[in-house]
């Protein structure tokens, strides 16, 4: 398999199993819907009062960068752990699971 295909599969699997990515997608979808409803349904004099950027907290730019990078890191790690637990581990087993614990060792009863 070419390297880019395995990378695509890995990224797709991580985003499929990550709860953080799903919650982020829902939040972005809600903001998008509110923006659409505000622009299309409300009169123009209300638009300036209800700008979504005005409703967000005002932080310095580097705080927003730290928040976004932290969310990306948490989403990647969480998705990787869930992917490993649900897809990888059942195929190859957990570490140490290949030892035979049923049969007694030589010299032991």
Residue frames as qw, qx, qy, qz and C-alpha x, y, z in Angstrom:
[[0.000, 0.891, 0.453, 0.000, 0.00, 0.00, 0.00],
 [0.375, 0.575, -0.061, 0.724, 1.42, 3.41, -0.87],
 [0.334, -0.132, -0.528, 0.770, 2.46, 5.52, 2.07],
 [0.221, -0.096, 0.016, -0.970, -0.12, 8.28, 1.45],
 [0.631, -0.284, -0.538, -0.482, -2.98, 5.74, 1.48],
 [0.611, -0.296, -0.656, 0.330, -1.97, 4.34, 4.84],
 [0.149, -0.054, -0.301, 0.940, -1.64, 7.91, 6.19],
 [0.411, -0.202, -0.267, -0.848, -5.14, 8.74, 4.90],
 [0.680, -0.313, -0.645, -0.154, -6.52, 5.60, 6.53],
 [0.472, -0.193, -0.572, 0.642, -4.85, 6.49, 9.83],
 [0.063, -0.021, 0.126, -0.990, -6.17, 10.07, 9.83],
 [0.550, -0.240, -0.435, -0.671, -9.66, 8.88, 8.88],
 [0.661, -0.292, -0.684, 0.100, -9.64, 6.28, 11.65],
 [0.306, -0.132, -0.469, 0.818, -8.45, 8.77, 14.26],
 [0.249, -0.058, -0.016, -0.967, -11.15, 11.31, 13.34],
 [0.608, -0.257, -0.595, -0.459, -13.81, 8.59, 13.23],
 [0.651, -0.341, -0.637, 0.234, -13.07, 7.44, 16.78],
 [0.267, 0.031, -0.346, 0.899, -12.38, 10.85, 18.35],
 [0.133, -0.742, -0.644, 0.130, -15.21, 12.22, 20.47],
 [0.221, -0.603, -0.038, 0.765, -13.46, 15.61, 20.63],
 [0.070, -0.067, 0.574, 0.813, -13.59, 15.93, 16.84],
 [0.108, -0.521, -0.797, -0.285, -17.30, 15.02, 16.81],
 [0.215, -0.762, -0.451, 0.411, -18.15, 17.58, 19.51],
 [0.196, -0.450, 0.213, 0.845, -16.07, 20.22, 17.69],
 [0.036, 0.182, 0.723, 0.666, -17.96, 19.47, 14.47],
 [0.155, -0.692, -0.704, -0.022, -21.30, 19.91, 16.24],
 [0.240, -0.704, -0.200, 0.638, -20.19, 23.23, 17.79],
 [0.136, -0.244, 0.444, 0.851, -18.99, 24.55, 14.41],
 [0.028, -0.391, -0.802, -0.451, -22.24, 23.39, 12.81],
 [0.175, -0.764, -0.569, 0.249, -24.30, 25.25, 15.41],
 [0.195, -0.597, 0.063, 0.776, -22.25, 28.44, 14.92],
 [0.100, 0.001, 0.654, 0.750, -22.64, 28.10, 11.14],
 [0.080, -0.581, -0.779, -0.223, -26.42, 27.64, 11.45],
 [0.199, -0.771, -0.376, 0.473, -26.76, 30.63, 13.79],
 [0.182, -0.414, 0.300, 0.840, -24.72, 32.79, 11.43],
 [0.027, 0.223, 0.762, 0.607, -26.86, 31.70, 8.48],
 [0.142, -0.701, -0.699, 0.027, -30.10, 32.35, 10.37],
 [0.219, -0.691, -0.166, 0.669, -28.88, 35.78, 11.50],
 [0.136, -0.275, 0.451, 0.838, -27.81, 36.83, 8.01],
 [0.076, -0.218, -0.780, -0.582, -30.88, 35.56, 6.19],
 [0.268, -0.601, -0.748, -0.085, -33.75, 35.99, 8.63],
 [0.302, -0.689, -0.358, 0.553, -33.06, 39.03, 10.78],
 [0.283, 0.944, 0.137, 0.098, -33.25, 42.66, 9.64],
 [0.626, 0.495, -0.215, 0.564, -29.98, 44.49, 8.89],
 [0.181, -0.760, 0.265, -0.565, -30.09, 46.68, 12.00],
 [0.857, -0.454, 0.181, -0.164, -29.89, 43.56, 14.20],
 [0.895, 0.316, -0.200, 0.242, -26.87, 42.15, 12.37],
 [0.282, 0.640, -0.433, 0.569, -24.30, 44.42, 14.02],
 [0.528, -0.546, 0.377, -0.530, -25.63, 43.70, 17.52],
 [0.925, -0.144, 0.297, -0.187, -25.59, 39.93, 17.06],
 [0.540, 0.630, -0.558, 0.001, -22.21, 39.38, 15.39],
 [0.952, -0.238, -0.190, 0.036, -20.93, 36.02, 16.59],
 [0.630, 0.307, -0.333, 0.631, -17.37, 37.30, 16.85],
 [0.170, -0.582, 0.233, -0.760, -18.56, 39.87, 19.38],
 [0.825, -0.428, -0.027, -0.368, -20.01, 37.08, 21.52],
 [0.877, 0.072, -0.347, 0.325, -16.71, 35.18, 21.77],
 [0.562, -0.755, -0.028, 0.337, -14.36, 36.00, 24.65],
 [0.382, 0.886, -0.211, 0.158, -11.62, 38.50, 23.80],
 [0.807, -0.437, 0.223, 0.330, -8.22, 36.86, 24.27],
 [0.024, -0.725, 0.515, 0.456, -4.85, 37.66, 22.78],
 [0.740, 0.444, -0.380, -0.334, -4.09, 35.86, 19.53],
 [0.284, 0.402, -0.857, 0.149, -1.54, 33.55, 21.12],
 [0.453, -0.051, 0.708, -0.539, -4.13, 32.31, 23.65],
 [0.800, 0.360, 0.072, -0.474, -6.39, 31.28, 20.75],
 [0.560, 0.516, -0.643, -0.081, -3.45, 29.50, 19.10],
 [0.058, -0.291, 0.879, -0.373, -2.71, 27.63, 22.33],
 [0.641, 0.128, 0.491, -0.575, -6.40, 26.67, 22.69],
 [0.786, 0.457, -0.184, -0.373, -6.64, 25.40, 19.10],
 [0.426, 0.482, -0.762, 0.072, -3.38, 23.44, 19.30],
 [0.272, -0.197, 0.811, -0.480, -4.42, 21.93, 22.63],
 [0.759, 0.239, 0.302, -0.525, -7.77, 20.83, 21.20],
 [0.706, 0.512, -0.440, -0.215, -6.01, 19.33, 18.17],
 [0.173, 0.420, -0.855, 0.251, -3.59, 17.44, 20.42],
 [0.475, -0.037, 0.693, -0.541, -6.35, 16.16, 22.72],
 [0.796, 0.363, 0.053, -0.482, -8.49, 15.11, 19.75],
 [0.586, 0.514, -0.621, -0.085, -5.59, 13.27, 18.12],
 [0.014, 0.319, -0.878, 0.356, -4.54, 11.45, 21.29],
 [0.588, 0.079, 0.556, -0.583, -8.09, 10.54, 22.23],
 [0.790, 0.431, -0.139, -0.413, -8.88, 9.32, 18.72],
 [0.427, 0.489, -0.760, 0.037, -5.68, 7.29, 18.60],
 [0.206, -0.197, 0.850, -0.443, -6.44, 5.60, 21.92],
 [0.705, 0.235, 0.382, -0.549, -10.02, 4.76, 20.91],
 [0.705, 0.516, -0.389, -0.292, -8.89, 3.51, 17.50],
 [0.213, 0.422, -0.863, 0.179, -6.26, 1.33, 19.15],
 [0.397, -0.057, 0.751, -0.525, -8.76, -0.03, 21.66],
 [0.707, 0.350, 0.348, -0.506, -11.53, -0.77, 19.14],
 [0.776, 0.577, -0.160, -0.199, -9.71, -1.77, 15.94],
 [0.377, 0.636, -0.659, 0.138, -6.03, -2.54, 16.51],
 [0.305, -0.395, 0.768, -0.402, -6.05, -4.38, 19.85],
 [0.848, 0.091, 0.374, -0.365, -8.73, -6.96, 18.89],
 [0.797, 0.542, -0.255, -0.077, -6.66, -7.93, 15.82],
 [0.533, 0.496, -0.594, 0.342, -3.23, -8.26, 17.41],
 [0.727, -0.460, -0.480, 0.173, -4.10, -8.56, 21.09],
 [0.300, -0.935, 0.126, -0.142, -2.99, -6.61, 24.10],
 [0.285, 0.645, -0.664, 0.251, 0.68, -6.64, 25.13],
 [0.192, -0.309, 0.855, -0.371, 1.47, -9.92, 26.86],
 [0.777, 0.111, 0.253, -0.565, -1.69, -11.62, 25.64],
 [0.727, 0.415, -0.508, -0.205, 0.24, -14.11, 23.47],
 [0.013, 0.362, -0.876, 0.319, 1.60, -15.97, 26.48],
 [0.642, -0.238, -0.664, -0.300, -0.19, -19.17, 27.33],
 [0.269, -0.415, 0.532, -0.687, -1.52, -18.83, 30.85],
 [0.881, -0.122, -0.083, -0.450, -3.72, -21.96, 30.66],
 [0.909, 0.115, -0.368, 0.160, -0.89, -24.49, 30.53],
 [0.620, -0.759, 0.145, 0.136, 1.35, -24.86, 33.56],
 [0.261, 0.804, -0.534, 0.007, 5.04, -24.20, 33.11],
 [0.796, 0.146, -0.565, 0.160, 7.54, -27.04, 33.31],
 [0.391, 0.102, -0.652, 0.642, 8.28, -27.96, 36.89],
 [0.297, -0.073, 0.346, -0.887, 5.13, -26.25, 38.26],
 [0.040, 0.300, 0.953, -0.028, 1.96, -28.08, 39.19]]
